């Protein structure tokens, strides 16, 4: 019995050494073929003649094309600049909203938060890890919920 265990131990040790050597060879191979990402950069272009037209340059520099950004005199942008379509959003002030809510709205908000976090609290009470819960959701989405199949 002892000899058999020793024999198995040698086999397992040999497999571990083989796996380690294989991993070292694999790492060496990948290190050898690994290249700088800048080497994969490709730039394409073609020859083009540049025609300098003073009237076009003057039109581009025309102040009527430049507009103020958000009404700021110091910041001028081209009227075709996409930044002109950005809206100004002020920071969210939670205290204003809480003061303006009625008692019924506060109660509804409390109930919504209860429903929002109920599953998390239940899983924590049952000792279910988040990864286990997410895995179960993934299985249910792929293959359908098992409880629905039993009810049919």
C-alpha positions in Angstrom: 0.0 0.0 0.0 2.8 2.4 0.9 4.6 1.5 -2.4 1.5 2.2 -4.4 1.0 5.6 -2.7 4.7 6.4 -3.4 4.3 5.4 -7.0 1.2 7.7 -7.4 3.1 10.5 -5.7 6.0 10.2 -8.3 3.5 10.2 -11.2 1.8 13.4 -9.8 5.1 15.1 -9.1 6.2 14.3 -12.7 3.0 15.7 -14.1 3.5 18.9 -12.0 7.0 19.3 -13.3 5.8 18.7 -16.9 3.1 21.4 -16.5 5.6 23.8 -15.0 8.1 23.3 -17.9 5.3 23.6 -20.4 4.1 26.9 -18.8 7.7 28.2 -18.9 8.1 27.3 -22.6 4.7 28.8 -23.4 5.7 32.1 -21.5 9.0 32.2 -23.4 7.3 31.7 -26.7 4.7 34.5 -26.0 7.5 36.8 -24.7 9.4 36.2 -27.9 6.5 37.0 -30.3 5.1 39.9 -28.2 5.7 43.2 -29.9 5.3 46.8 -29.3 1.7 48.0 -30.1 3.1 51.0 -31.9 4.5 48.5 -34.5 0.9 47.7 -35.6 0.1 51.4 -36.2 -0.7 52.0 -39.9 -1.0 55.4 -41.5 -2.5 55.7 -45.0 -2.4 58.7 -47.2 -2.1 59.9 -50.8 -0.5 62.7 -52.6 -2.5 65.9 -52.8 -1.8 69.3 -54.2 -2.4 72.2 -51.8 -4.0 75.2 -53.5 -3.5 78.3 -51.3 -6.5 80.6 -52.0 -6.3 83.8 -50.0 -10.1 84.3 -50.2 -10.8 80.9 -48.6 -8.3 81.6 -45.8 -9.8 85.0 -45.2 -13.3 83.5 -45.1 -12.2 80.9 -42.5 -10.8 83.6 -40.2 -13.9 85.7 -40.6 -15.2 86.7 -37.1 -18.8 86.0 -38.2 -18.0 82.3 -38.3 -16.7 82.3 -34.7 -19.3 82.2 -32.0 -19.2 82.5 -28.2 -19.4 79.3 -26.4 -22.0 79.3 -23.6 -22.1 83.1 -23.8 -18.4 83.4 -22.7 -16.7 86.3 -24.5 -13.2 84.7 -24.0 -14.0 81.4 -25.6 -14.8 81.5 -29.3 -15.5 78.4 -31.3 -16.3 77.7 -34.9 -20.1 77.8 -35.6 -19.8 74.2 -36.9 -18.1 73.0 -33.7 -20.0 70.1 -32.0 -19.4 71.7 -28.6 -22.1 74.3 -29.4 -24.7 71.5 -29.1 -23.7 70.6 -25.6 -26.1 71.6 -22.9 -25.0 73.0 -19.6 -26.1 70.8 -16.7 -26.0 72.1 -13.2 -25.0 69.8 -10.4 -27.7 67.7 -8.8 -28.8 69.1 -5.5 -30.5 66.3 -3.5 -31.5 68.5 -0.6 -33.8 70.6 -2.8 -35.7 67.5 -4.0 -36.1 66.1 -0.5 -37.5 69.3 0.8 -40.0 69.6 -2.1 -41.3 66.0 -1.8 -44.6 65.4 -0.1 -45.1 62.7 2.6 -46.7 60.4 0.0 -43.8 60.8 -2.4 -41.3 60.1 0.4 -43.2 56.9 1.3 -43.3 55.8 -2.4 -39.5 56.5 -2.7 -38.9 54.4 0.4 -41.0 51.5 -1.0 -39.1 51.7 -4.3 -35.8 51.5 -2.5 -37.1 48.5 -0.6 -38.0 46.7 -3.8 -34.7 47.8 -5.5 -32.5 46.3 -2.8 -34.7 43.5 -1.5 -32.9 40.7 -3.5 -29.5 41.9 -2.3 -30.6 41.8 1.4 -32.2 38.4 1.0 -29.0 37.0 -0.7 -26.9 38.4 2.1 -29.1 36.9 4.8 -29.0 33.5 3.1 -25.2 33.7 2.6 -25.4 33.6 -1.2 -22.4 35.3 -2.8 -22.9 37.9 -5.5 -21.0 35.8 -8.0 -23.3 32.8 -7.4 -26.4 34.9 -7.9 -25.0 36.4 -11.1 -24.1 32.9 -12.3 -27.7 31.7 -11.6 -29.1 34.7 -13.5 -26.9 33.9 -16.4 -28.0 30.3 -16.5 -31.7 31.4 -16.2 -31.2 33.7 -19.1 -29.5 31.1 -21.3 -31.7 28.1 -20.6 -34.8 29.6 -19.1 -36.0 29.6 -15.5 -36.4 26.0 -14.1 -39.3 27.0 -11.9 -41.2 28.2 -14.9 -40.8 24.8 -16.6 -42.1 23.0 -13.6 -45.2 25.1 -13.4 -46.2 24.4 -17.0 
